[in-house]
């Protein structure tokens, strides 16, 4: 993909981290930040983050990348000539709506526009925009220069082509874009986090576990596999015949815990079909060896980190 | 702690992995496995797992460790002289109950007895035992030689001293023991996994996301921090004043997603107090830097792993 100019509107913590993401991939980044103190802080932060990455071999030339990040005097100046505009303003509808109107009016007709919001729905953010068909949510995880996931959530009226262009851009700069197919509160990531947090708080509230025991259950247990494969791949590799087999074996146990219905045969078949499109059944055994190799190396990595923590 | 003899009753997949855990820590491991084919497989598997660990620098002398694992001809022979007996039989109450009776009758009076069960409750497993006060569940995550978490769940009648001795043993061999303070279906780990899986299946069922998008949300998003710190520490570091501050800021958002009540002030204060006992508030900022350093190194580790996967 050709080098493209990316405009960032809002240069706080998330904006700085986005600047690093796009600049390290070779793009020119034009940032508009209204608050004077934030403007000064931004360039220092971008430079420091890039140097940290360079020190670990994750960026080749931090100074050159930092040069590609340009602060502008106005929003208009930032977005002109941009191929993509990423909005990182305060998380309030009444602030974001007029900000997006301003962006929509000033950005080139062919530019895509995305909001970094974690909680506001794309339909509420863009209903009023003339160019609402080129708008979507692109929700990063903080900080995006370290955590690659980006949730793309279109409004009902967003052009499929705009979604595809933002998806391709995010993949090209090394992020991991996923698609939220219909808008929903919390998108995907915060719903998964919320479901786990609610159970975690319940266990503490009712005295089954203390906070540190719940944390260890994840950090020394569940979280190891989850750091390189998701919950579906995890269960897919934990029953001889894969995901649906796991669901049939253990669905009753999980349903019993929460007093809900077990996963239906239809649902298990749907999930199994999607999983098999990623990994054919005959590759399950080889993938289990891959998982064990990754686990072994992750354990080694964690031991080295713990050792280095202790030496500090 | 002095070297101790550990008896394993059941030498299948979990039993082999337990043998590696105890043998690499210097203990003699006496294994009784009733099925002849399993007996042959066990010693090969133990040797192979230890060699894999040695190759990564995680065990010093694989051959010496393998020598410490001894197959016995009878259950009685395995448990005599043992300081701890770990039962790894089939996951059926009607199989485990008589097996545990046999262990209880044959094991030295001072030995602790634990079951590896993932789903049966300690009260149901041990109500009938003469020595039920020395019995508890010690539920590993598969495979325990790579995943350190062990859930200790006592029955209402288990001696606190027995729990403490098993906790100390697990910590001494390098596992990460947590305490389930009252018995509950699924203990802690599977309840957390179940809560996340239920939401994951719901999102797929209702068409909000595909299986691979949910998996990426965890493997490229949530799972990174969760592989070295738990969900409570994660939120503790995601608001200026810590956990309760996070709960007050975002509790309404999470509650709204699921149509439940937000976490109460009392619950947030309880969790905050437990968290502050682990990390004082004035250390939050330094811990955030630690998190970012760990994230950076984890990202570097994952990139190296992905590269090595591609080269295969």
HADDOCK unambig.tbl for C-alpha pairs under 7 A between the chains (distance, minus, plus):
assign (segid A and resid 141 and name CA) (segid B and resid 221 and name CA) 6.70 0.50 0.50
assign (segid A and resid 146 and name CA) (segid B and resid 295 and name CA) 6.69 0.50 0.50
assign (segid A and resid 146 and name CA) (segid B and resid 296 and name CA) 6.31 0.50 0.50
assign (segid A and resid 146 and name CA) (segid B and resid 299 and name CA) 6.71 0.50 0.50
assign (segid A and resid 147 and name CA) (segid B and resid 220 and name CA) 6.58 0.50 0.50
assign (segid A and resid 147 and name CA) (segid B and resid 221 and name CA) 5.93 0.50 0.50
assign (segid A and resid 148 and name CA) (segid B and resid 220 and name CA) 5.79 0.50 0.50
assign (segid A and resid 148 and name CA) (segid B and resid 221 and name CA) 6.64 0.50 0.50
assign (segid A and resid 149 and name CA) (segid B and resid 217 and name CA) 6.33 0.50 0.50
assign (segid A and resid 149 and name CA) (segid B and resid 220 and name CA) 5.24 0.50 0.50
assign (segid A and resid 149 and name CA) (segid B and resid 221 and name CA) 5.11 0.50 0.50
assign (segid A and resid 176 and name CA) (segid B and resid 220 and name CA) 6.76 0.50 0.50
assign (segid A and resid 178 and name CA) (segid B and resid 213 and name CA) 5.29 0.50 0.50
assign (segid A and resid 179 and name CA) (segid B and resid 209 and name CA) 6.84 0.50 0.50
assign (segid A and resid 179 and name CA) (segid B and resid 213 and name CA) 6.69 0.50 0.50
assign (segid A and resid 180 and name CA) (segid B and resid 208 and name CA) 5.75 0.50 0.50
assign (segid A and resid 180 and name CA) (segid B and resid 209 and name CA) 5.62 0.50 0.50
assign (segid A and resid 181 and name CA) (segid B and resid 207 and name CA) 6.90 0.50 0.50
assign (segid A and resid 181 and name CA) (segid B and resid 208 and name CA) 4.91 0.50 0.50
assign (segid A and resid 181 and name CA) (segid B and resid 209 and name CA) 5.84 0.50 0.50
assign (segid A and resid 182 and name CA) (segid B and resid 208 and name CA) 5.35 0.50 0.50
assign (segid A and resid 185 and name CA) (segid B and resid 257 and name CA) 5.87 0.50 0.50
assign (segid A and resid 186 and name CA) (segid B and resid 257 and name CA) 6.73 0.50 0.50
assign (segid A and resid 188 and name CA) (segid B and resid 214 and name CA) 6.96 0.50 0.50
assign (segid A and resid 189 and name CA) (segid B and resid 217 and name CA) 5.61 0.50 0.50
assign (segid A and resid 192 and name CA) (segid B and resid 196 and name CA) 5.58 0.50 0.50
assign (segid A and resid 192 and name CA) (segid B and resid 199 and name CA) 6.27 0.50 0.50
assign (segid A and resid 192 and name CA) (segid B and resid 200 and name CA) 6.78 0.50 0.50
assign (segid A and resid 194 and name CA) (segid B and resid 254 and name CA) 5.68 0.50 0.50
assign (segid A and resid 195 and name CA) (segid B and resid 195 and name CA) 5.71 0.50 0.50
assign (segid A and resid 195 and name CA) (segid B and resid 196 and name CA) 5.60 0.50 0.50
assign (segid A and resid 195 and name CA) (segid B and resid 199 and name CA) 6.56 0.50 0.50
assign (segid A and resid 196 and name CA) (segid B and resid 192 and name CA) 5.58 0.50 0.50
assign (segid A and resid 196 and name CA) (segid B and resid 195 and name CA) 5.60 0.50 0.50
assign (segid A and resid 196 and name CA) (segid B and resid 196 and name CA) 5.36 0.50 0.50
assign (segid A and resid 197 and name CA) (segid B and resid 231 and name CA) 6.87 0.50 0.50
assign (segid A and resid 199 and name CA) (segid B and resid 192 and name CA) 6.26 0.50 0.50
assign (segid A and resid 199 and name CA) (segid B and resid 195 and name CA) 6.57 0.50 0.50
assign (segid A and resid 200 and name CA) (segid B and resid 192 and name CA) 6.77 0.50 0.50
assign (segid A and resid 205 and name CA) (segid B and resid 267 and name CA) 6.05 0.50 0.50
assign (segid A and resid 207 and name CA) (segid B and resid 181 and name CA) 6.89 0.50 0.50
assign (segid A and resid 208 and name CA) (segid B and resid 180 and name CA) 5.73 0.50 0.50
assign (segid A and resid 208 and name CA) (segid B and resid 181 and name CA) 4.90 0.50 0.50
assign (segid A and resid 208 and name CA) (segid B and resid 182 and name CA) 5.34 0.50 0.50
assign (segid A and resid 209 and name CA) (segid B and resid 179 and name CA) 6.84 0.50 0.50
assign (segid A and resid 209 and name CA) (segid B and resid 180 and name CA) 5.62 0.50 0.50
assign (segid A and resid 209 and name CA) (segid B and resid 181 and name CA) 5.83 0.50 0.50
assign (segid A and resid 211 and name CA) (segid B and resid 232 and name CA) 6.74 0.50 0.50
assign (segid A and resid 211 and name CA) (segid B and resid 271 and name CA) 6.29 0.50 0.50
assign (segid A and resid 211 and name CA) (segid B and resid 274 and name CA) 6.15 0.50 0.50
assign (segid A and resid 211 and name CA) (segid B and resid 275 and name CA) 6.49 0.50 0.50
assign (segid A and resid 213 and name CA) (segid B and resid 178 and name CA) 5.30 0.50 0.50
assign (segid A and resid 213 and name CA) (segid B and resid 179 and name CA) 6.70 0.50 0.50
assign (segid A and resid 214 and name CA) (segid B and resid 188 and name CA) 6.96 0.50 0.50
assign (segid A and resid 215 and name CA) (segid B and resid 229 and name CA) 6.48 0.50 0.50
assign (segid A and resid 215 and name CA) (segid B and resid 230 and name CA) 3.74 0.50 0.50
assign (segid A and resid 215 and name CA) (segid B and resid 231 and name CA) 5.96 0.50 0.50
assign (segid A and resid 215 and name CA) (segid B and resid 232 and name CA) 6.18 0.50 0.50
assign (segid A and resid 216 and name CA) (segid B and resid 230 and name CA) 6.21 0.50 0.50
assign (segid A and resid 217 and name CA) (segid B and resid 149 and name CA) 6.32 0.50 0.50
assign (segid A and resid 217 and name CA) (segid B and resid 189 and name CA) 5.62 0.50 0.50
assign (segid A and resid 218 and name CA) (segid B and resid 226 and name CA) 6.16 0.50 0.50
assign (segid A and resid 218 and name CA) (segid B and resid 230 and name CA) 5.20 0.50 0.50
assign (segid A and resid 219 and name CA) (segid B and resid 226 and name CA) 5.37 0.50 0.50
assign (segid A and resid 219 and name CA) (segid B and resid 227 and name CA) 4.80 0.50 0.50
assign (segid A and resid 219 and name CA) (segid B and resid 228 and name CA) 4.81 0.50 0.50
assign (segid A and resid 219 and name CA) (segid B and resid 229 and name CA) 4.84 0.50 0.50
assign (segid A and resid 219 and name CA) (segid B and resid 230 and name CA) 4.98 0.50 0.50
assign (segid A and resid 220 and name CA) (segid B and resid 147 and name CA) 6.58 0.50 0.50
assign (segid A and resid 220 and name CA) (segid B and resid 148 and name CA) 5.79 0.50 0.50
assign (segid A and resid 220 and name CA) (segid B and resid 149 and name CA) 5.23 0.50 0.50
assign (segid A and resid 220 and name CA) (segid B and resid 176 and name CA) 6.75 0.50 0.50
assign (segid A and resid 221 and name CA) (segid B and resid 141 and name CA) 6.70 0.50 0.50
assign (segid A and resid 221 and name CA) (segid B and resid 147 and name CA) 5.94 0.50 0.50
assign (segid A and resid 221 and name CA) (segid B and resid 148 and name CA) 6.65 0.50 0.50
assign (segid A and resid 221 and name CA) (segid B and resid 149 and name CA) 5.10 0.50 0.50
assign (segid A and resid 223 and name CA) (segid B and resid 223 and name CA) 5.73 0.50 0.50
assign (segid A and resid 223 and name CA) (segid B and resid 226 and name CA) 4.91 0.50 0.50
assign (segid A and resid 223 and name CA) (segid B and resid 227 and name CA) 4.23 0.50 0.50
assign (segid A and resid 224 and name CA) (segid B and resid 227 and name CA) 4.86 0.50 0.50
assign (segid A and resid 226 and name CA) (segid B and resid 218 and name CA) 6.17 0.50 0.50
assign (segid A and resid 226 and name CA) (segid B and resid 219 and name CA) 5.36 0.50 0.50
assign (segid A and resid 226 and name CA) (segid B and resid 223 and name CA) 4.90 0.50 0.50
assign (segid A and resid 227 and name CA) (segid B and resid 219 and name CA) 4.79 0.50 0.50
assign (segid A and resid 227 and name CA) (segid B and resid 223 and name CA) 4.22 0.50 0.50
assign (segid A and resid 227 and name CA) (segid B and resid 224 and name CA) 4.86 0.50 0.50
assign (segid A and resid 227 and name CA) (segid B and resid 227 and name CA) 5.85 0.50 0.50
assign (segid A and resid 228 and name CA) (segid B and resid 219 and name CA) 4.81 0.50 0.50
assign (segid A and resid 229 and name CA) (segid B and resid 215 and name CA) 6.45 0.50 0.50
assign (segid A and resid 229 and name CA) (segid B and resid 219 and name CA) 4.84 0.50 0.50
assign (segid A and resid 230 and name CA) (segid B and resid 215 and name CA) 3.72 0.50 0.50
assign (segid A and resid 230 and name CA) (segid B and resid 216 and name CA) 6.20 0.50 0.50
assign (segid A and resid 230 and name CA) (segid B and resid 218 and name CA) 5.20 0.50 0.50
assign (segid A and resid 230 and name CA) (segid B and resid 219 and name CA) 4.99 0.50 0.50
assign (segid A and resid 231 and name CA) (segid B and resid 197 and name CA) 6.87 0.50 0.50
assign (segid A and resid 231 and name CA) (segid B and resid 215 and name CA) 5.95 0.50 0.50
assign (segid A and resid 232 and name CA) (segid B and resid 211 and name CA) 6.75 0.50 0.50
assign (segid A and resid 232 and name CA) (segid B and resid 215 and name CA) 6.18 0.50 0.50
assign (segid A and resid 254 and name CA) (segid B and resid 194 and name CA) 5.70 0.50 0.50
assign (segid A and resid 257 and name CA) (segid B and resid 185 and name CA) 5.86 0.50 0.50
assign (segid A and resid 257 and name CA) (segid B and resid 186 and name CA) 6.72 0.50 0.50
assign (segid A and resid 267 and name CA) (segid B and resid 205 and name CA) 6.04 0.50 0.50
assign (segid A and resid 271 and name CA) (segid B and resid 211 and name CA) 6.30 0.50 0.50
assign (segid A and resid 274 and name CA) (segid B and resid 211 and name CA) 6.16 0.50 0.50
assign (segid A and resid 275 and name CA) (segid B and resid 211 and name CA) 6.50 0.50 0.50
assign (segid A and resid 295 and name CA) (segid B and resid 146 and name CA) 6.73 0.50 0.50
assign (segid A and resid 296 and name CA) (segid B and resid 146 and name CA) 6.33 0.50 0.50
assign (segid A and resid 299 and name CA) (segid B and resid 146 and name CA) 6.73 0.50 0.50
